Amino acid sequence: MTETTLTGKATQDFVPIREVRDGILVLKDGSMRAILMTSSVNFALKSPDEQQSIIYQFQSFLNSLSFSVQICIQSRKLDIRPYVAILEEREKEQTNDLMKIQTKEYIEFIRTFTESANIMTKTFFVVVPYSPPTLNINNKKSTFSNPLKQKSKTATETQSFEEARTQLEQRLSVVSQGIIRSGVRAVPLGTEEMVEVFYKLFNPGSVEKPIQKQL
């Protein structure tokens, strides 16, 4: 009988993200992403003229783009526990017996309703990509390391990142303006919000917490 050694990959190996830096998502292949969080429009409640205007503006926005974008919708079950906890605190503070009873009944109604109905929250994102030009760097190994060369390489990488970031931000501005003209609000995600999005994406069983970003 021969022994077989099973080698598995770490979870991080399946995640294409290298780092989140200054609100920019840097992938392992060197490409970069910026993310806009957008509001939604209740299209069905708009008048026919308003609907046509929205369609025309969105069509014009898509036709104006010289690069691809990705539109993502994140659906998650609504976590009602924080709201129930607030109501329970209010119930304890009530001095009127009738109000205390009504508050308790309302809490039970909320719990029963959310357990029987699958209430979802939806968050909308637009992902803007940019792939910076590949730099040809001589990676020959040397017996002795050169601190000056290493420092120069770090400075070059920082400069390249800033140049690529400028190009990405220009694209982000174009997309943001086009979306706003369609009647939708849009704000770019910062580093913390971006980390939170991907943490929830890769940890679907975690406690729900809405992204704190003002639209």
Secondary structure as a PSIPRED ss2 file (coil, helix, strand):
# PSIPRED VFORMAT (PSIPRED V4.0)

   1 M C   1.000  0.000  0.000
   2 T C   1.000  0.000  0.000
   3 E C   1.000  0.000  0.000
   4 T C   1.000  0.000  0.000
   5 T C   1.000  0.000  0.000
   6 L C   1.000  0.000  0.000
   7 T C   1.000  0.000  0.000
   8 G C   1.000  0.000  0.000
   9 K C   1.000  0.000  0.000
  10 A C   1.000  0.000  0.000
  11 T H   0.000  1.000  0.000
  12 Q H   0.000  1.000  0.000
  13 D H   0.000  1.000  0.000
  14 F H   0.000  1.000  0.000
  15 V C   1.000  0.000  0.000
  16 P C   1.000  0.000  0.000
  17 I E   0.000  0.000  1.000
  18 R E   0.000  0.000  1.000
  19 E E   0.000  0.000  1.000
  20 V E   0.000  0.000  1.000
  21 R E   0.000  0.000  1.000
  22 D C   1.000  0.000  0.000
  23 G C   1.000  0.000  0.000
  24 I E   0.000  0.000  1.000
  25 L E   0.000  0.000  1.000
  26 V E   0.000  0.000  1.000
  27 L E   0.000  0.000  1.000
  28 K C   1.000  0.000  0.000
  29 D C   1.000  0.000  0.000
  30 G C   1.000  0.000  0.000
  31 S C   1.000  0.000  0.000
  32 M E   0.000  0.000  1.000
  33 R E   0.000  0.000  1.000
  34 A E   0.000  0.000  1.000
  35 I E   0.000  0.000  1.000
  36 L E   0.000  0.000  1.000
  37 M E   0.000  0.000  1.000
  38 T E   0.000  0.000  1.000
  39 S C   1.000  0.000  0.000
  40 S C   1.000  0.000  0.000
  41 V C   1.000  0.000  0.000
  42 N C   1.000  0.000  0.000
  43 F H   0.000  1.000  0.000
  44 A H   0.000  1.000  0.000
  45 L H   0.000  1.000  0.000
  46 K C   1.000  0.000  0.000
  47 S C   1.000  0.000  0.000
  48 P H   0.000  1.000  0.000
  49 D H   0.000  1.000  0.000
  50 E H   0.000  1.000  0.000
  51 Q H   0.000  1.000  0.000
  52 Q H   0.000  1.000  0.000
  53 S H   0.000  1.000  0.000
  54 I H   0.000  1.000  0.000
  55 I H   0.000  1.000  0.000
  56 Y H   0.000  1.000  0.000
  57 Q H   0.000  1.000  0.000
  58 F H   0.000  1.000  0.000
  59 Q H   0.000  1.000  0.000
  60 S H   0.000  1.000  0.000
  61 F H   0.000  1.000  0.000
  62 L H   0.000  1.000  0.000
  63 N H   0.000  1.000  0.000
  64 S H   0.000  1.000  0.000
  65 L C   1.000  0.000  0.000
  66 S C   1.000  0.000  0.000
  67 F C   1.000  0.000  0.000
  68 S C   1.000  0.000  0.000
  69 V C   1.000  0.000  0.000
  70 Q E   0.000  0.000  1.000
  71 I E   0.000  0.000  1.000
  72 C E   0.000  0.000  1.000
  73 I E   0.000  0.000  1.000
  74 Q E   0.000  0.000  1.000
  75 S E   0.000  0.000  1.000
  76 R E   0.000  0.000  1.000
  77 K E   0.000  0.000  1.000
  78 L C   1.000  0.000  0.000
  79 D C   1.000  0.000  0.000
  80 I C   1.000  0.000  0.000
  81 R H   0.000  1.000  0.000
  82 P H   0.000  1.000  0.000
  83 Y H   0.000  1.000  0.000
  84 V H   0.000  1.000  0.000
  85 A H   0.000  1.000  0.000
  86 I H   0.000  1.000  0.000
  87 L H   0.000  1.000  0.000
  88 E H   0.000  1.000  0.000
  89 E H   0.000  1.000  0.000
  90 R H   0.000  1.000  0.000
  91 E H   0.000  1.000  0.000
  92 K H   0.000  1.000  0.000
  93 E H   0.000  1.000  0.000
  94 Q C   1.000  0.000  0.000
  95 T C   1.000  0.000  0.000
  96 N C   1.000  0.000  0.000
  97 D H   0.000  1.000  0.000
  98 L H   0.000  1.000  0.000
  99 M H   0.000  1.000  0.000
 100 K H   0.000  1.000  0.000
 101 I H   0.000  1.000  0.000
 102 Q H   0.000  1.000  0.000
 103 T H   0.000  1.000  0.000
 104 K H   0.000  1.000  0.000
 105 E H   0.000  1.000  0.000
 106 Y H   0.000  1.000  0.000
 107 I H   0.000  1.000  0.000
 108 E H   0.000  1.000  0.000
 109 F H   0.000  1.000  0.000
 110 I H   0.000  1.000  0.000
 111 R H   0.000  1.000  0.000
 112 T H   0.000  1.000  0.000
 113 F H   0.000  1.000  0.000
 114 T H   0.000  1.000  0.000
 115 E H   0.000  1.000  0.000
 116 S H   0.000  1.000  0.000
 117 A C   1.000  0.000  0.000
 118 N C   1.000  0.000  0.000
 119 I C   1.000  0.000  0.000
 120 M E   0.000  0.000  1.000
 121 T E   0.000  0.000  1.000
 122 K E   0.000  0.000  1.000
 123 T E   0.000  0.000  1.000
 124 F E   0.000  0.000  1.000
 125 F E   0.000  0.000  1.000
 126 V E   0.000  0.000  1.000
 127 V E   0.000  0.000  1.000
 128 V E   0.000  0.000  1.000
 129 P E   0.000  0.000  1.000
 130 Y E   0.000  0.000  1.000
 131 S C   1.000  0.000  0.000
 132 P C   1.000  0.000  0.000
 133 P C   1.000  0.000  0.000
 134 T C   1.000  0.000  0.000
 135 L C   1.000  0.000  0.000
 136 N C   1.000  0.000  0.000
 137 I C   1.000  0.000  0.000
 138 N C   1.000  0.000  0.000
 139 N C   1.000  0.000  0.000
 140 K C   1.000  0.000  0.000
 141 K C   1.000  0.000  0.000
 142 S C   1.000  0.000  0.000
 143 T C   1.000  0.000  0.000
 144 F C   1.000  0.000  0.000
 145 S C   1.000  0.000  0.000
 146 N C   1.000  0.000  0.000
 147 P H   0.000  1.000  0.000
 148 L H   0.000  1.000  0.000
 149 K H   0.000  1.000  0.000
 150 Q H   0.000  1.000  0.000
 151 K H   0.000  1.000  0.000
 152 S H   0.000  1.000  0.000
 153 K H   0.000  1.000  0.000
 154 T H   0.000  1.000  0.000
 155 A H   0.000  1.000  0.000
 156 T H   0.000  1.000  0.000
 157 E H   0.000  1.000  0.000
 158 T H   0.000  1.000  0.000
 159 Q H   0.000  1.000  0.000
 160 S H   0.000  1.000  0.000
 161 F H   0.000  1.000  0.000
 162 E H   0.000  1.000  0.000
 163 E H   0.000  1.000  0.000
 164 A H   0.000  1.000  0.000
 165 R H   0.000  1.000  0.000
 166 T H   0.000  1.000  0.000
 167 Q H   0.000  1.000  0.000
 168 L H   0.000  1.000  0.000
 169 E H   0.000  1.000  0.000
 170 Q H   0.000  1.000  0.000
 171 R H   0.000  1.000  0.000
 172 L H   0.000  1.000  0.000
 173 S H   0.000  1.000  0.000
 174 V H   0.000  1.000  0.000
 175 V H   0.000  1.000  0.000
 176 S H   0.000  1.000  0.000
 177 Q H   0.000  1.000  0.000
 178 G H   0.000  1.000  0.000
 179 I H   0.000  1.000  0.000
 180 I H   0.000  1.000  0.000
 181 R H   0.000  1.000  0.000
 182 S C   1.000  0.000  0.000
 183 G C   1.000  0.000  0.000
 184 V C   1.000  0.000  0.000
 185 R C   1.000  0.000  0.000
 186 A E   0.000  0.000  1.000
 187 V E   0.000  0.000  1.000
 188 P E   0.000  0.000  1.000
 189 L C   1.000  0.000  0.000
 190 G C   1.000  0.000  0.000
 191 T H   0.000  1.000  0.000
 192 E H   0.000  1.000  0.000
 193 E H   0.000  1.000  0.000
 194 M H   0.000  1.000  0.000
 195 V H   0.000  1.000  0.000
 196 E H   0.000  1.000  0.000
 197 V H   0.000  1.000  0.000
 198 F H   0.000  1.000  0.000
 199 Y H   0.000  1.000  0.000
 200 K H   0.000  1.000  0.000
 201 L H   0.000  1.000  0.000
 202 F H   0.000  1.000  0.000
 203 N C   1.000  0.000  0.000
 204 P C   1.000  0.000  0.000
 205 G C   1.000  0.000  0.000
 206 S C   1.000  0.000  0.000
 207 V C   1.000  0.000  0.000
 208 E C   1.000  0.000  0.000
 209 K C   1.000  0.000  0.000
 210 P C   1.000  0.000  0.000
 211 I C   1.000  0.000  0.000
 212 Q C   1.000  0.000  0.000
 213 K C   1.000  0.000  0.000
 214 Q C   1.000  0.000  0.000
 215 L C   1.000  0.000  0.000
